[in-house]
Amino acid sequence: MFKNLARVALMGLAAATAVAAPAQAEIRALIVAVSHYTAPIPSLDGPPNDANALKSVLQAQGAKDIVTINDQAATRASIRSALEALGKRSKPGDWVIFYYAGHGAQAKSNDPTETDGLDEFMALSGFRVSKPDPNQFILDDDLRGWLVNFFPTSVNVLQIADACHSGTMNRAVGPNVFKRRTALDNPMAISLPPSPPDPAAKAPSSEDPPNLVYVGAAQDDQFALEGPLPRGDSPSRGLLTYALEGALQERRPNGRLAADLDDDGRLSLAELVSSLESRTRELSSTQQWSSAAVPPRNERSVIFQPLKPPPADERPVEVKAADDQAADLLAGKGPWASIPRGIPDLTWNAKEGWVTDSRGDRVAEQVTTDEQMTGVINKRKAIGQLAGSANERVLRVDVGPKPRGKLYRNGESVDLAVTYRGPAAYLTAFNLAGDGTVQLLYPLDGDGNGQMAAGQSRVVMARTKAVKPFGVDNVVAISTPSEPRALRTALRRIDGRRDALVAAGLIRDELDAGKGQAAMSLGELYTGP
């Protein structure tokens, strides 16, 4: 369970036990933020901002016992001591949160139980690649031992580790503003010395304790990222921590949290982790998305209460022209603010037709008119409105045959399928192309009424090919308890039009009308000429 730091990110984003919490139960936390490193390991910008944001979140939840350790003060010994002290102060029913923001890494392992030949570890501020000091890193197995031995199963343990170590799928064509939170690009380049002798670092059993749950910052073949969020001129943030904060703030038109998928006014752990995956994908343009393993007994546990939503961001999307043609078009009216310098939300070359986002990814191709640019911007807003409401434990869009994040060239085959788990329902699906064009996918003529049987169903939509308009394509699928005739009629009416915001509004209305019985999912793919 603790075999890599990509997966332990948010290890235990809410490990609620079956023990009823007493009235005097408290939230206690240890927050560790490491941003300054020794060359050749690059320093980071986001950990202090993430740590402060998480501290504010916890204080809003009533936490008073919060300990912070930063940079050079963060050593194996100081972290171990602080965790042990938290264990001694904790009472049954308490929540203990261990938060780490900094670099994660892998190195060669001499442990025969490591099937991949690698040790995963947190690299602390004083870690040196040339001569690793045992007090400047923490192995994942040692951390697991501390969490098991210092905290009885009557105490809930949440670990949030916004750190990672492994590969990425990056389609960026220019400089990318995101930094990777990995200390070593070549994990086989070094070996680590043995950890200090420590009986508490050895878990008595290899079985996962019932009070520990985790959500990973990224998949095993991805980096955990940090960058300016929500806009190019914003402070640097880790995507996972920023996504957590957003899940506790963003609301649907009916006032419920967007992540409250069953619309019961409570944000369960299962709902939260589902929202985090779609949020991290949307924030990173599919370069990163979280993973989760939640025991069934904890899926309906409520961890956090909603936070006060931030003021509405009324600023227009900032676009920078990359050529004179785009500059002339941006001088007119539209849902943008043309900026000559700085870090824009989007960069547009109208002569060549490409649009890139602040991460360097091409989000649209062959965009040569202001009407098309308006479609790109509105599509961006539409996906932002929908991402937090995705329920991928019930409904999931699968895109193949290539792995997620890979580019499909013009004419290449794309396989689309939807996996559904739940009572009998009706499936509707459409694509939002890079310029916001709505393309109806299911049901089409010959598909019937789109009903899916109860249990687990897999609907294979017609094999299709990558065609223009190119860029980031988002497949939107929704399951509804009754046949959504009005929704489908409206989608047919806007099929082939750049009406992404209209389509998003239809889906949000359908989710509200479903009162927790409808589910929505997003699938992403990149297409290009």
Buried (B, 14 or more C-beta within 10 A) or exposed (E): BBBBBBBBBBBBBBBBBEBEBEEEBBBBBBBBBBBBBBEEBEBBBBBBBBBBBBBEBBEBBEBEBBEBBBBEEBBBEBBBEBBBBBBEEBEBBBBBBBBBBBBBBBBBBEEEEBEEEBBBBBBBBBBBBEEBEBBBBBBBBBBBBBBBBBBBBBBBBBBBBBBBBBBBBBBBEEEBBBBBBBBBEEBEEBEBEEBEEEEBBEBEEEEBBBBBBBBBBBBBEBBBBBBBBBBBEBBBBBBBBBBBBBBBBBBBEEEBBBBBBBBEEBBBBBBBBBBBBBBBBBBBBBBBBBBBEBBEEBBBBEBBEBBEEEEEEEEEBBBBBBEEBBBEBBEEEBBBBBBEEEBBBBBBBBEBBBBBBBBBBBBBBBBBEBEBBBBBBBBBBBBBBBBBBBBBBBBBBBBEEBEBBBBBEEEBEBBBBBBBBBEEBBBBBBBBBBBBBBBBBBBEEEEEEBEBEEEEBEBEBEEEEBBBBBBBBBBBBBBBBEBBEEBBEBBEEBBEBBBBBBBBBBBBBBBBBBEBBBBBBBBBBBBBE
